[in-house]
Structures are given as structure tokens and as C-alpha cells.
Amino acid sequence: MVLDIWKKISKKQVEPVYLMYGTETFLINETKQLLVDNVLDEEEKDFNFSVYDLEETPIEAALEDAETFPFMGEKRLVILQNPVFLTSEKSKGKVEHNLAKLEEYLTQPAPYSIVVFSAPYEKLDERKKVTKELKRNATVIEAKKLSEQEIKSWVKERAQANGTVIDQDAIELLISLAGTNLFMLTSEIDKLALYAGENQPIDKEIVDRLTARSLEQNIFSLVDKIVHRNVEGALRIYYDLLKQNEEPIKILSVITGQFRLIYQVKELARKGYGQQQIAGTLKVHPFRVKLAAGQAGSFSDEELTRIIKLLADADYQMKTGGMKKEMLIEMILFQINGRK
């Protein structure tokens, strides 16, 4: 698990080779920064830190750097980006890699160097010998979306790193308000910690007062108002979004996405799928599935079908002109509210 690897890096317990792959950019960037901060002193970075793009540089040249003794320090950090040869994709560049040299290096990596492969791809080609060898000999970090429990643990640790603590109830509220985007959560935690200082924990009241709501969370709240037939509350959220310069077409798209998710969650739950299975099937975060499942019981299949059709018609009208976009969504909210 990536959080366990981060703890080891923070204690300066590092490995000679790392392989990071996946599409969760935050996890990749955070791991790189942790390694830079914990492996090298500030004055060493000019001499013992290198970054290579393997779309432009052959692997053997990068490994030659890794095999060079560090200058005025104990460790050398070499980050190798875009190792397309680990996938089934074709490289955009014309670089030829001596993969035999890489396989040889993996059997006996330089003890004074840390080589990090940064592969921002959803999948690697497991059939390739070089991929198998690298996964066998490296510490592997799969940069995929964290589970709800992992996010909660990470929020707690992030707060501690900022010199404060956060209540469990506050963690729950923070995630429900800001969503599960790690970049946004980082910004919010850092802000909350700065406000709380060292003498008080971050509690629910502080989170509720200071946390910026994500567009997705505002839309979830808007749909929740519709669930409870509170069209005035839904319109209030909508007008607030317009004041924040959110585009009506984007708002409509997210509303549509939420109702589609509710429909899909309802359908898959009826087939016996658990929430984790649904999240995997739909490729959405389990927390979003949990929220959608809570709303699904308030709509019949017929109501959801009708609402999704209304939203599709509104999208068409918005893209082809006619009624003013802002008024179109107002009308849709009234129509959805009077669904029965």
C-alpha cells in the first residue's frame, strides 16, 4: 500500500529501485517529492539528482548516471519518466533502448543510487520480460485511486504532518464536502491546519466553516434537495454555483452524471452487486457509490428514466441555442422536482 511505502521513505528507509505506475497523478508526484526531500540534502540536489524522459533518452544513458558515484553525498536519485517500453503502446520518440542493460542493472543495482521509474499508464504489459523483471526486482507503487478508508488515513496523516490533529467526524465531513480529489483535499487540509494552529484540533465546526465545496459535492447537495422536494434549496445551490462562475453546461453535465450514477448503482445493486463491486465495475470512487446508493431509494426506475431524458433534452437545447442556458436549468429543476 502506497501509504506504508511513504512511511518508510519518511523514515529514510529507501529501496534501490521503485516502479510507480497508474493514473493517480497526485500519488506519483507525492512519492517523487518524498524521495527528493528524504534522500538528498538541499545542497546535494544540483549534483546527485537527475530526471530523464525515456521518450528522449535511451535507458542505458540514464543507468550510466545511476552507476556514477554520488558527488559530495551518500546517495544519487535518478527519476526515469515515461518508460513506454513497459506497455503495449508505441513510443512517440525514435529512441532505441538497450533493455538487456536494464535487466542486467536490476540483478545488481548500484547500492548508492535510487532509481525511480515513473509510468503514468493505467496498465503495463505483463507479457514483456522487462516488465516482469522490473516488477520482480523493484518496490512497486500502484498509483490508483485510494479506497475510502485509505483516504481517511491519509487525511489524518496529512494533518499530523502539518502539526495538528483532525477529529474522525471532521474527516468524514471534509471528504463529503471537498470530495476525494487528493489535490483539493491537500489544499483544504493545509488551510484548515493553518487556521487551527498547534493548540486546537480540526473539528467539524472548523471544517464546515472553512472548507470549499467541490462542484460534485454541490451537485450532490442539489440532488439531495430534489430528493426531499426542496426546489427552493436546489435553486439556491444552483444560483451560488452561477455566482462562482460555473458554466451552466458544466453544471448540467454534472447533474446528468449524478442521476446516471444513481440509476446504474440502483440497477447493479438489484443484481446483487456490493458497493465495492459497483465502484470497480463503473470505475468510480467507492465514496461516490456510497452517496449515490443513499439517494437511489428515493427514485423509481420510471422517474430516473424520465429525469435522464429531461436532462438529455436540456443538453441538446443548450447546445443548439434557443432558451437562455441559465433559465433552462431552472426549468429542469422544477420539472424534476415535480417528477411524480
C-alpha positions, 0 to 999 in steps of 0.5 A: 500500500502506497501509504506504508511505502511513504512511511518508510521513505519518511523514515529514510528507509529507501529501496534501490529501485521503485516502479510507480505506475497508474493514473493517480497523478497526485500519488506519483508526484507525492512519492517523487517529492518524498524521495527528493526531500528524504534522500538528498540534502538541499545542497546535494540536489544540483549534483546527485539528482537527475530526471530523464524522459525515456521518450528522449533518452535511451535507458542505458544513458540514464543507468550510466548516471545511476552507476556514477558515484554520488558527488559530495553525498551518500546517495544519487536519485535518478527519476526515469519518466515515461518508460513506454517500453513497459506497455503495449503502446508505441513510443512517440520518440525514435529512441532505441533502448538497450533493455538487456542493460536494464535487466542486467542493472536490476540483478545488481543495482548500484547500492548508492543510487535510487532509481525511480521509474515513473509510468503514468499508464493505467496498465503495463504489459505483463507479457514483456520480460522487462516488465516482469523483471522490473516488477520482480526486482523493484518496490512497486507503487500502484498509483490508483485511486485510494479506497475510502478508508485509505483516504481517511488515513491519509487525511489524518496523516496529512494533518499530523504532518502539518502539526495538528490533529483532525477529529474522525467526524471532521474527516468524514465531513471534509471528504463529503464536502471537498470530495476525494480529489487528493489535490483539493483535499491537500489544499483544504487540509493545509488551510484548515491546519493553518487556521487551527494552529498547534493548540486546537484540533480540526473539528467539524465546526472548523471544517464546515466553516472553512472548507470549499465545496467541490462542484460534485459535492454541490451537485450532490447537495442539489440532488439531495434537495430534489430528493426531499422536494426542496426546489427552493434549496436546489435553486439556491445551490444552483444560483451560488454555483452561477455566482462562482462562475460555473458554466451552466453546461458544466453544471448540467453535465454534472447533474446528468452524471449524478442521476446516471450514477444513481440509476446504474448503482440502483440497477447493479445493486438489484443484481446483487452487486456490493458497493465495492463491486459497483465502484470497480465495475463503473470505475468510480470512487467507492465514496461516490457509490456510497452517496449515490446508493443513499439517494437511489431509494428515493427514485423509481426506475420510471422517474430516473428514466424520465429525469435522464431524458429531461436532462438529455433534452436540456443538453441538446437545447443548450447546445443548439441555442434557443432558451437562455442556458441559465433559465433552462436549468431552472426549468429542469429543476422544477420539472424534476422536482415535480417528477411524480 
